[in-house]
Amino acid sequence: MSLKDGLILEFLAEHDLELPAKPLYRNLNRHGHEIGYSTVRQRLGVLEDYGLIEKVDEAGYYAISSNGEAYLAGNLDVSELESED
């Protein structure tokens, strides 16, 4: 997990959003978080691999998963998760 992972998870949870990479990148920066588009794309893949976010449709929209919510609440240790790759 990187600091950017927590930022992405918190943003999706706090705003109750389903977003693809580009709008997520734009909104993160609009809200004062300095993060690059390539970083957002890369981290979304990692977060999905570990089940902390889920793709909600084939258009590439992502939402925080129940595991992601549990992680943010302090009820899940990510070291216990395995990548789906």
N, C-alpha and C positions, 0 to 999 in steps of 0.2 A: 504494500500500500504506500502511496505517496501522499504528500500534502494535498495535491491537486485532486486525488480520489475523494478525499473527505469533502473538499469544496464542491465537487460535482454532486456527490450524494446529498449533501446538505441543501444545495440549491434546488435540486429536483424535489426533495421532500418538503422543504419550506414553502415552495411555491406550488406544490401539488401539480407538477407539469409532466407532460409527455412531449419530448422534443427530439428531433434529429440533431446530428452533430453541429451543423452550421448555425441554426438558431440558438442552440444551447451556448455555443461559443460567443455569439453576438450578445446574448442576454447576460452572460457572466461578465463580460467586459463592460456592458452598459451599467451594470450594478457595481462597478469599481474593482472587479477581480481581474488582474492582469494574467491572462492565460492565452496561449496561442491555439490556433485552430488545429494544427497537427497534434498538439498535446491533448486536446479534447478528444479528437478521433482515436488516438492511441489509448487513452485512459478508458474510454467507453468500451473498447474491446476487452481490456483487462477486467474491468468491472463486470462485464457480461460473462466472461470466462469463469469468474468466481461466483456468479449468481447474485451479485449485489444490485445489479440492474437487470432489466429484461427488455427485450425487443418486443414492442406491442403490436407491430404490424410489419408488412413487407416494405413499407416506404422508409423504414429505418428510424422510426420513433422509439425512444427509450423512456422508461419510467423506473423509478426505484422499486426494488422488489421487497418482499417481506424480510428477506435476509438483510437487505440494505437498511431497512428500518430498524431491525434488531441490532445491527452494528452501531447505528447512530445512537440508539438508546443505551448502549453499553451492555447489551445482552448477548452479544456474539463476538467471539474472538476470531478474527480473520485467519489466524494461523491454523485454525481447525478446518478451514475450507480448502477444497481441492479444486484446481482448475479443471474445466471440462475439456481442455485441449489434451 
